[in-house]
Amino acid sequence: MGLLSLAIWTPIVFGVLLLALGRDDQARTVRWVALVGAVISFLVTLPLYGAFDVTTSAMQFVEKVRWIDRFNVHYHLGLDGISFWFVLLTAFITVVVVIAGWEVITERVNQYMGAFLILSGLMIGVFCALDAVLFYTFFEATLIPMYLIIGIWGGPNKIYAAFKFFLYTLLGSLLMLIALVYLYTKSNGSFDIATWHQLKLSSTAQTLLFFGFFSAFAVKVPMWPVHTWLPDVHVEAPTGGSAVLAAIMLKLGAYGFLRFSMPIAPDAAREWAWLMIGLSIIAVIYVGLVAMVQQDMKKLVAYSSVAHMGFVTLGFFIFNDLGVAGGIVQMIAHGFVSGAMFLCIGVLYDRVHSRDIAAYGGVVNTMPNFTAFAVLFAMANCGLPATAGFVGEWMVILGAVKANFWLGALASTALVFGAAYTLWMVKRVYFGPIANDDVRALTDINAREFLMLSLLAIAVLYMGIHPKPFTDVMNVSVADFLKHVAASKL
């Protein structure tokens, strides 16, 4: 079994094992099996970093086995510089989420942990798949564990939120399925994504394909105006569900643009770039303003996620090296920062059972250690230099200025809005005198919570101070990608 198959199937096998463990009276055993499974799943991804060749844009660690002969479908996996970091990010976030749910989840612990581990393997599969049917299978399969996580362990309106999440994302994917079937017939019966990248396609076909893929990936990102499912889902999802949704699942859509929309339909991607840039700028500015008026911490961070993902799609569609690389770096950074923000809200919610900003005030007086972490992540969310949040946004803004000065100027307003809504929340929640008896009764984070937040703090600071290892891996692949999408297929 190759390294990529190990990365995909190790967490899935552990997840199935957890489902078999059964009863809540075995909860302690279940938690340890989940943690061991998550850590082993992360460790099996580490050899990828040592063996990855940063000098080539070719797919590496390739595995190809016949799967469905009749339709020429293969179990075909590979990694390049664009997809590499998402495999490690997914495995890392899974470890953090298992630690986060250690004491908080008391019912159906095996199913909760099992769902996260299975989800982890499926998401890694999306980033590794080089066969379109395999990609679609993994892409759609991720909905099932996430639907269950929201619908079983979520808040009071969890059923509504779970249905909304499932229906929005499934509906978009059906149009993508039509696009995949068209490309299969056009390529004489091949589901190989690399083959589709070389297909000659008419202008009309490219436009229809571009919007077919757009329907699936824009909802997943989510881009404005199809972002409305995200705040509802975040508010109802359990803390771990929100962390994984923001850190990884939103990235599946943005990754789809790079793997399908742009290389398969490059002429349409360039023709409709103005629309994608316009929607991205609206997300960055308008959704940033919407975030400012939120009274619920989770909703504020959810809208913040939409604004930050607007930077990603903006970077991709300005078609230069700084923009595309900046978009990918922003995806990784957002994974660390947004996941950390949701976990911090979870720490407070576990104690006070309220997400309302008005229910807090002066938390620093009773939880100084926790506040130090929370403020660090808030600063990263603002895009403070030397944190992960700065690197990607700065690269995208530079890329936007390179393309058009006014585009860069509009994009940079996001840093102002980001600072405004994040610091407003920090001031109201963490600083000032103790606001009420609930805050007075708070206890500081325990060793488990300290470990969970420390892992994310190290990642956020390391990426902010030394981003070179992250960018080195993707540079050659990004250059090759831009060369490919610059060539016409007409």
C-alpha positions as a printed Julia matrix, in Angstrom:
490×3 Matrix{Float64}:
   0.0    0.0     0.0
   1.36   3.42   -0.99
   1.77   6.42    1.28
  -1.35   8.15   -0.03
  -3.53   5.08    0.45
  -2.18   4.82    4.0
  -3.04   8.5     4.61
  -6.61   7.94    3.34
  -7.47   4.54    4.77
  -5.73   4.62    8.17
  -8.23   7.11    9.7
 -11.16   5.37    7.95
 -10.17   1.97    9.38
  -9.83   3.46   12.88
 -13.18   5.21   12.4
 -14.93   1.94   11.5
 -13.21   0.25   14.47
 -14.6    2.97   16.77
 -18.13   2.42   15.43
 -17.75  -1.26   16.28
 -16.69  -0.49   19.88
 -20.22   0.49   20.75
 -21.46   1.5    24.18
 -20.94   4.73   26.11
 -19.64   2.72   29.08
 -16.53   2.14   26.95
 -16.11   5.89   26.42
 -12.63   6.03   27.96
 -11.35   3.27   25.68
 -13.06   4.9    22.69
 -11.34   8.25   23.34
  -7.9    6.66   23.55
  -8.46   4.57   20.41
  -9.63   7.74   18.61
  -6.55   9.68   19.74
  -4.16   6.86   18.8
  -5.92   6.57   15.42
  -5.71  10.33   14.78
  -2.04  10.52   15.79
  -1.07   7.48   13.67
  -3.05   8.96   10.74
  -1.05  12.19   11.11
   2.27  10.37   11.45
   1.72   8.39    8.21
   1.45  11.71    6.32
   4.82  13.02    7.59
   7.01  10.84    5.28
   5.32  12.66    2.37
   7.14  15.86    3.39
  10.57  14.2     3.51
  10.09  12.46    0.16
   8.42  15.33   -1.73
  10.47  16.76   -4.62
   9.91  20.54   -4.74
  11.7   20.91   -8.09
   9.0   19.27  -10.22
   5.33  20.02  -10.94
   4.64  16.36  -11.83
   2.33  14.26   -9.68
   4.22  12.35   -6.99
   3.48   9.22   -4.89
   1.22   8.09   -7.77
  -0.9    4.98   -7.28
  -3.08   3.61  -10.08
  -5.2    0.47   -9.92
  -8.13  -0.57  -12.11
 -11.41  -0.06  -10.27
 -14.46  -0.23  -12.58
 -13.22  -1.74  -15.86
 -16.37  -1.22  -17.87
 -16.27   2.56  -17.5
 -12.47   2.86  -17.42
 -12.5    4.11  -13.8
  -9.27   3.87  -11.79
  -8.28   4.14   -8.16
  -5.77   6.83   -9.14
  -3.99   8.94   -6.51
  -1.2   11.53   -6.61
   0.04  14.75   -5.05
   1.59  17.9    -6.46
   2.62  21.18   -4.82
  -0.95  22.5    -4.97
  -2.58  19.63   -3.06
   0.34  18.6    -0.8
  -0.25  20.76    2.28
  -3.95  19.97    2.52
  -3.24  16.32    3.27
  -1.04  17.24    6.24
  -3.42  20.01    7.36
  -6.4   17.61    7.4
  -4.55  14.99    9.43
  -3.25  17.64   11.87
  -6.66  19.27   12.44
  -8.19  15.82   13.09
  -5.77  15.26   16.0
  -6.7   18.66   17.47
 -10.45  17.98   17.09
 -10.2   14.6    18.84
  -8.45  16.3    21.78
 -11.08  19.08   21.72
 -13.99  16.63   22.05
 -12.32  14.54   24.78
 -14.45  15.58   27.77
 -17.13  17.61   26.01
 -18.81  14.75   24.14
 -20.46  12.32   26.58
 -23.13  10.65   24.41
 -22.39   8.31   21.51
 -18.7    9.04   21.9
 -17.68   6.21   19.55
 -19.92   7.51   16.77
 -18.7   11.1    17.19
 -15.01  10.16   17.09
 -15.59   7.57   14.37
 -17.39  10.13   12.18
 -14.45  12.57   12.44
 -11.83   9.96   11.58
 -13.83   8.67    8.6
 -14.4   12.27    7.48
 -10.65  12.92    7.74
  -9.83  10.01    5.41
 -12.49  11.05    2.9
 -11.25  14.66    2.78
  -7.66  13.49    2.23
  -9.05  11.34   -0.6
 -10.49  14.46   -2.28
  -7.07  16.14   -2.28
  -5.31  13.02   -3.66
  -7.8   11.81   -6.3
  -6.65  12.0    -9.94
  -9.64  10.12  -11.33
 -12.87  12.13  -11.63
 -15.17   9.36  -10.35
 -12.89   8.79   -7.37
 -12.83  12.55   -6.71
 -16.63  12.78   -6.94
 -17.07   9.75   -4.66
 -14.84  11.22   -1.95
 -16.25  14.75   -2.47
 -19.85  13.59   -1.94
 -19.04  11.05    0.76
 -17.67  13.82    3.02
 -21.26  15.1     3.32
 -22.45  12.01    5.2
 -20.28  12.13    8.36
 -20.57  15.94    8.5
 -24.37  15.73    8.16
 -24.45  13.28   11.09
 -22.06  15.37   13.21
 -24.3   18.44   12.82
 -27.6   16.53   13.05
 -26.77  14.45   16.15
 -24.41  16.58   18.29
 -25.51  20.05   17.14
 -27.58  22.79   18.8
 -31.36  23.31   19.11
 -31.91  23.82   15.35
 -29.48  21.08   14.33
 -31.9   19.22   12.01
 -32.67  22.39   10.02
 -28.96  23.23    9.77
 -27.99  19.67    8.76
 -30.63  19.58    6.0
 -29.63  23.03    4.75
 -25.96  22.01    4.62
 -26.74  18.74    2.82
 -29.21  20.14    0.28
 -27.14  23.21   -0.67
 -23.98  21.21   -1.26
 -25.68  18.24   -2.94
 -27.65  20.4    -5.36
 -24.51  22.16   -6.57
 -22.74  18.83   -7.03
 -25.41  17.46   -9.38
 -24.48  20.01  -12.04
 -20.84  19.03  -11.58
 -21.83  15.4   -12.21
 -23.35  16.39  -15.58
 -20.07  18.19  -16.43
 -18.07  15.06  -15.53
 -20.25  12.84  -17.75
 -19.87  15.29  -20.67
 -16.07  15.27  -20.3
 -16.09  11.46  -20.13
 -17.86  11.22  -23.5
 -15.74  14.0   -25.01
 -12.48  12.26  -24.03
 -13.51   8.9   -25.55
 -14.26   7.24  -22.26
 -11.62   8.55  -19.85
 -12.12   9.79  -16.29
  -8.45  10.76  -15.96
  -8.34  14.4   -14.81
  -4.92  15.04  -16.44
  -6.36  13.86  -19.79
  -9.24  16.32  -19.4
  -6.73  19.14  -18.83
  -5.48  18.6   -22.42
  -8.92  18.34  -24.1
  -9.7   20.84  -26.85
 -13.08  22.4   -26.06
 -15.25  25.01  -27.79
 -15.98  28.35  -26.13
 -19.61  27.37  -25.37
 -18.6   24.0   -23.93
 -15.99  25.65  -21.71
 -18.48  28.22  -20.4
 -21.09  25.56  -19.59
 -18.46  23.37  -17.91
 -17.08  26.31  -15.97
 -20.49  27.13  -14.51
 -21.27  23.45  -13.92
 -18.18  23.21  -11.75
 -18.85  26.67  -10.3
 -22.21  25.47   -8.94
 -20.49  22.78   -6.86
 -17.35  24.6    -5.78
 -18.8   28.09   -5.13
 -21.36  26.64   -2.69
 -18.63  24.72   -0.9
 -16.21  27.68   -0.55
 -18.82  29.35    0.04
 -18.78  32.37   -2.27
 -21.25  35.24   -2.02
 -24.27  34.98   -2.63
 -24.47  31.19   -2.0
 -22.87  31.53    1.43
 -26.07  31.73    3.48
 -25.95  28.09    4.64
 -22.61  28.56    6.42
 -23.55  30.81    9.4
 -26.58  28.62   10.23
 -24.51  25.45   10.1
 -21.67  26.91   12.18
 -24.05  28.12   14.88
 -25.7   24.69   15.24
 -22.65  22.45   14.7
 -20.7   21.15   17.71
 -17.33  22.85   18.26
 -15.34  20.1    16.53
 -17.72  20.17   13.57
 -17.3   23.94   13.17
 -13.51  23.61   13.39
 -13.3   20.92   10.68
 -15.88  22.64    8.48
 -13.98  25.95    8.54
 -10.47  24.47    8.52
 -10.85  21.81    5.81
 -14.28  21.39    4.19
 -14.47  24.93    2.78
 -11.11  24.24    1.12
 -12.55  21.39   -0.95
 -14.44  23.93   -3.07
 -11.5   26.27   -3.58
  -9.29  23.28   -4.43
 -11.87  22.19   -7.03
 -11.39  25.48   -8.91
  -7.66  24.73   -9.22
  -8.09  21.08  -10.22
 -11.15  21.3   -12.5
 -12.64  24.7   -13.44
  -9.5   26.6   -14.41
  -7.31  23.96  -16.12
 -10.21  22.23  -17.96
 -11.89  25.46  -19.11
  -9.06  28.05  -19.14
 -10.64  30.3   -21.78
 -13.92  30.46  -19.87
 -12.02  31.0   -16.61
 -10.26  34.04  -18.12
 -13.46  35.29  -19.79
 -15.45  35.09  -16.53
 -12.62  36.16  -14.24
 -14.29  39.6   -13.84
 -17.36  37.88  -12.32
 -15.27  35.74   -9.95
 -13.22  38.77   -8.88
 -16.41  40.81   -8.38
 -18.03  38.12   -6.21
 -14.78  37.76   -4.23
 -14.53  41.5    -3.57
 -18.19  41.57   -2.43
 -17.41  38.7    -0.05
 -14.35  40.5     1.27
 -16.07  43.87    1.84
 -19.82  43.29    2.25
 -19.57  40.1     4.31
 -16.9   41.8     6.44
 -19.43  44.54    7.2
 -22.08  41.9     8.0
 -19.64  40.31   10.46
 -19.37  43.62   12.31
 -23.0   43.62   13.41
 -23.12  40.04   14.72
 -23.98  39.48   18.39
 -23.16  35.75   18.31
 -19.43  34.88   18.39
 -19.84  31.83   16.14
 -21.78  33.8    13.55
 -19.14  36.52   13.6
 -16.34  34.0    12.92
 -18.51  32.23   10.31
 -18.98  35.46    8.33
 -15.29  36.16    8.84
 -14.59  32.8     7.14
 -16.63  33.83    4.1
 -14.66  37.09    3.89
 -11.31  35.31    4.23
 -12.22  32.7     1.61
 -13.08  35.63   -0.69
  -9.35  36.38   -0.64
  -8.67  32.84   -1.87
 -10.91  33.03   -4.95
  -9.7   36.58   -5.64
  -6.1   35.33   -5.65
  -6.9   32.48   -8.05
  -8.68  34.59  -10.65
  -6.16  37.42  -10.97
  -3.98  34.84  -12.79
  -0.54  35.69  -11.47
   1.96  33.76   -9.36
   1.55  35.89   -6.22
  -2.24  35.67   -6.39
  -2.52  31.89   -6.88
   0.24  31.02   -4.39
  -1.22  33.58   -1.96
  -4.66  32.0    -2.33
  -3.27  28.54   -1.48
  -1.28  29.92    1.49
  -4.43  31.73    2.67
  -6.34  28.42    2.56
  -3.75  26.75    4.8
  -3.52  29.73    7.17
  -7.3   30.02    7.39
  -7.37  26.33    8.31
  -5.21  26.98   11.36
  -6.72  30.33   12.38
 -10.45  29.7    11.87
 -10.18  26.25   13.46
  -8.5   27.87   16.47
 -11.13  30.63   16.68
 -13.99  28.12   16.76
 -12.22  25.97   19.35
 -11.73  29.05   21.57
 -15.45  29.83   21.33
 -16.06  26.18   22.23
 -13.93  26.52   25.39
 -16.13  29.42   26.57
 -19.37  27.73   25.51
 -18.5   24.56   27.46
 -18.32  26.68   30.63
 -21.08  29.29   30.19
 -23.33  27.67   27.53
 -23.73  30.93   25.66
 -22.19  32.24   22.43
 -23.57  35.77   22.85
 -20.88  38.44   23.06
 -23.07  40.27   25.62
 -22.88  37.28   28.01
 -19.15  37.88   28.57
 -16.77  40.65   29.58
 -13.52  40.69   31.51
 -12.68  37.02   30.82
  -8.96  37.9    31.11
  -9.45  38.38   34.86
 -10.48  34.76   35.42
  -8.87  32.99   32.43
  -5.53  34.74   31.72
  -3.85  31.75   30.01
  -6.82  31.14   27.76
  -7.11  34.84   26.9
  -3.47  34.86   25.74
  -4.28  32.15   23.19
  -7.6   33.71   22.17
  -6.01  37.12   21.55
  -3.18  35.54   19.53
  -5.69  33.81   17.24
  -7.78  36.98   17.02
  -4.69  38.91   15.91
  -3.99  36.24   13.28
  -7.6   36.62   12.11
  -6.94  40.37   11.69
  -3.9   39.58    9.51
  -1.25  40.74   12.0
   2.32  40.36   10.61
   4.26  37.35   12.0
   1.06  35.29   12.17
  -0.26  32.86    9.54
  -3.19  35.16    8.78
  -0.9   37.84    7.34
   1.1   35.83    4.79
  -1.64  34.73    2.39
  -3.58  38.0     2.52
  -0.42  40.01    1.88
   0.51  37.84   -1.12
  -3.01  38.15   -2.58
  -3.04  41.94   -2.1
   0.39  42.21   -3.8
  -0.9   40.01   -6.64
  -4.05  42.15   -6.94
  -2.0   45.38   -7.06
   0.19  43.77   -9.75
  -2.98  43.09  -11.78
  -4.78  46.36  -11.02
  -3.99  48.94   -8.34
  -7.63  49.66   -7.49
  -8.37  45.96   -7.13
  -5.55  45.73   -4.59
  -6.85  48.82   -2.79
 -10.36  47.33   -2.5
  -8.96  43.98   -1.3
  -6.83  45.65    1.36
  -9.94  47.14    3.02
 -10.57  43.59    4.3
  -7.68  44.04    6.72
  -9.41  47.11    8.17
 -12.8   45.39    8.45
 -11.18  42.21    9.79
  -9.45  44.19   12.51
 -12.68  46.09   13.28
 -14.99  43.12   13.88
 -12.34  40.89   15.5
 -11.01  43.51   17.92
 -14.56  44.63   18.75
 -15.34  41.06   19.81
 -12.04  40.7    21.73
 -12.62  43.96   23.62
 -16.19  43.04   24.6
 -15.48  39.41   25.56
 -12.01  39.39   27.1
 -11.14  42.83   28.45
 -12.57  45.3    30.95
 -14.0   44.52   34.4
 -15.73  41.2    35.15
 -19.21  41.61   33.67
 -21.29  39.04   35.58
 -21.28  36.05   37.93
 -20.85  33.56   35.08
 -17.55  35.18   34.11
 -16.52  35.43   37.79
 -17.04  31.65   38.15
 -14.91  30.74   35.12
 -11.87  28.49   35.57
  -8.8   28.72   33.33
  -8.02  26.09   30.69
  -6.93  22.62   31.79
  -3.99  20.62   30.42
  -6.05  19.09   27.58
  -7.28  22.49   26.37
  -3.79  23.97   26.78
  -2.33  21.21   24.58
  -5.03  21.67   21.91
  -4.54  25.47   21.71
  -0.73  25.19   21.94
  -0.59  22.96   18.84
  -2.56  25.54   16.87
  -0.6   28.5    18.29
   2.7   26.89   17.23
   1.31  26.32   13.72
  -0.02  29.91   13.44
   3.26  31.48   14.61
   5.55  29.13   12.65
   3.7   29.79    9.4
   3.67  33.54   10.07
   7.37  33.81   10.92
   8.76  31.24    8.48
   6.38  30.69    5.53
   9.15  29.54    3.17
   8.6   25.75    3.65
   4.93  26.26    2.72
   5.61  28.34   -0.4
   8.63  26.3    -1.61
   6.46  23.2    -2.01
   3.93  24.95   -4.25
   6.05  27.37   -6.36
   6.89  25.05   -9.28
   3.36  23.61   -9.43
   1.82  27.11   -9.39
   4.11  28.27  -12.22
   3.15  25.21  -14.3
  -0.55  25.74  -13.49
  -0.41  29.38  -14.66
   1.38  28.37  -17.86
  -1.37  25.83  -18.54
  -4.31  28.18  -17.92
  -2.67  30.93  -20.04
  -2.8   28.69  -23.15
  -6.03  28.72  -25.15
  -7.91  25.47  -25.85
 -10.03  26.88  -28.65
